[in-house]
Structure formats: structure tokens, C-alpha cells
Amino acid sequence: MKKRKVCIVILILAIIALLIGISYLVQGIYARGLGGVNYGSVIFPLLVGVIAVYFMKKN
């Protein structure tokens, strides 16, 4: 049960980081185009969220 709560907290933080990352991504694309943008601000929270969901479903 404790592991599930930790996964939920991590998932919520990943969703918040993803939403913030999307706004930075849109601003970067608007300013520099598709080639000059750091996609890590969106991809990393996605990966963290997927891993958290995996560990939640695993139990």
C-alpha cells in the first residue's frame, strides 16, 4: 500500500512537470523552431510517469 501511494505522488509530480514542460516546449518552438528545442522537458516526465504506472500496475 505504501509503494502505491509513493507511485501516485510520483505520477502527480510527473504530470505537473509534463504540463510545465509542454508550455516551455511551445514557447521554444515558437521562438527557435523545431530543431532548437529541448525535448527532454517533456520526454523525461513522460518516462517517469510511465514507470510509475508500471510499478502501480505490477502490484
C-alpha positions as CSV (number, residue, x, y, z in Angstrom):
1,M,0.0,0.0,0.0
2,K,2.9,2.4,0.8
3,K,4.5,1.7,-2.5
4,R,1.2,2.6,-4.3
5,K,1.0,5.9,-2.5
6,V,4.6,6.8,-3.5
7,C,3.8,5.9,-7.1
8,I,0.7,8.1,-7.1
9,V,2.7,11.0,-5.7
10,I,5.4,10.5,-8.3
11,L,2.8,10.3,-11.1
12,I,1.2,13.6,-9.9
13,L,4.6,15.3,-9.9
14,A,5.3,13.9,-13.4
15,I,2.0,15.2,-14.7
16,I,2.8,18.7,-13.3
17,A,6.3,18.6,-14.8
18,L,4.8,17.5,-18.1
19,L,2.4,20.4,-18.2
20,I,5.1,22.9,-17.4
21,G,7.4,21.2,-20.0
22,I,4.7,21.5,-22.7
23,S,4.4,25.2,-22.1
24,Y,8.2,25.6,-22.4
25,L,8.3,23.4,-25.5
26,V,5.6,25.5,-27.2
27,Q,7.4,28.7,-26.4
28,G,10.7,27.2,-27.6
29,I,9.2,26.0,-30.9
30,Y,7.6,29.4,-31.4
31,A,11.0,31.2,-30.8
32,R,13.5,28.8,-32.3
33,G,11.7,26.3,-34.5
34,L,11.5,22.5,-34.1
35,G,15.3,22.0,-34.3
36,G,16.3,24.3,-31.5
37,V,14.1,22.9,-28.7
38,N,15.0,20.8,-25.7
39,Y,12.5,17.9,-25.8
40,G,13.8,16.4,-22.5
41,S,11.5,18.7,-20.6
42,V,8.6,16.7,-22.0
43,I,10.1,13.3,-22.6
44,F,11.6,12.8,-19.1
45,P,8.3,13.4,-17.2
46,L,6.6,11.1,-19.6
47,L,9.1,8.3,-18.9
48,V,8.8,8.9,-15.2
49,G,5.0,8.7,-15.4
50,V,5.1,5.5,-17.4
51,I,7.5,3.9,-15.0
52,A,5.3,4.9,-12.0
53,V,2.2,3.5,-13.7
54,Y,4.1,0.3,-14.5
55,F,5.1,-0.1,-10.8
56,M,1.5,0.6,-9.7
57,K,0.0,-2.0,-12.0
58,K,2.7,-4.5,-11.2
59,N,1.5,-4.8,-7.6
